[in-house]
Amino acid sequence: SAAGNMPPAEYEVTMQKKWKAEKVSRIT
């Protein structure tokens, strides 16, 4: 998977962005 070759910090940032984007899209 793409996440497998990502550094942990970068993966965490990606997941936070994804989570925030999902949360924002639910609100609007």
Buried (B, 14 or more C-beta within 10 A) or exposed (E): EEEEEEEEEEBEEEEEEEEEEEEEEEEE
